[in-house]
Each structure stands twice: as C-alpha cells, then as structure tokens.
Amino acid sequence: MDLAHIAISTADLDGAVKWYKQFFGFAEIKRFEKQEFEIKGALLSNGSITIELLLPYKLDKNPTRPSTLAEALRAQGLNHISLNVDDLKDLFLRMRDNGECLITEIVSGRFFFCCDPDGTLIEIRQK
C-alpha cells in the first residue's frame, strides 16, 4: 500500500498553487472542477508526493492560525504533513524573509514547523 495523495482545502487556489511551487518545487499536473461536489482543484506533484488543493464553492474558514507548536498540535484529526527538503536552512531563511507563517525556529538542526497560506501545519525536515 502507498499514499495516493493529501488533499488540502484553500481559500485561494492560485495562491496556494504558487506557494507550493515556490517553496517546495511542486509542479502543477492538472486543474479540475467537480460541480457535483462543489469544488475546483489542482493536483500538484513532486516525485512520489501528490497534493490535491481544493477550493470549495463555499469554504468553512478556520479564522485562527496557531501561534505555538503546542497550540497547533492540539488539533483533532489530520494534524500536519511532513516534507523532506534538501536544504532546510535555506528554505527556512527564504520563508522567514518572505514573511511566511513560521511556528518554530529550526529545532536541533533537523526540522521546523510552518503553516501554508491557509493555516495547514507543515513539518519541514532535512533529508
């Protein structure tokens, strides 16, 4: 068995696609709309990882972003995704300089946590 994809709802499909391309090198595979499910979406791929970004016609927004890792880890259900990168420090600095939502500093030289533009918690790990 292997993981088919991870789906993330977004308030801004174009912005989310751009963000995952810019920071993680994902390529957009296709766009789609499923009227019967009231969504538009995009499939992104980077090697064996596929992310499905979904823009619901009516989005139930979660207005709060976590400010600490402890607060973020309290969420019930799918809690976070983890991505391995080649250069952890470079990515951290680029995200910091771009004003992205960083939840932690680099921990033990091995990982940090951030949020995507919609608040999805992401653990970034050094390969």
Secondary structure, DSSP 8 states (H G I E B T S, - for coil): -----EEEE-S-HHHHHHHHHHHH--EEEEEEEEGGGTEEEEEEEETTEEEEEEEESS--------SSHHHHTT-SSS--EEEEES-HHHHHHHHHHTT-EE-S--BTTTEEEEE-TT--EEEEEE-
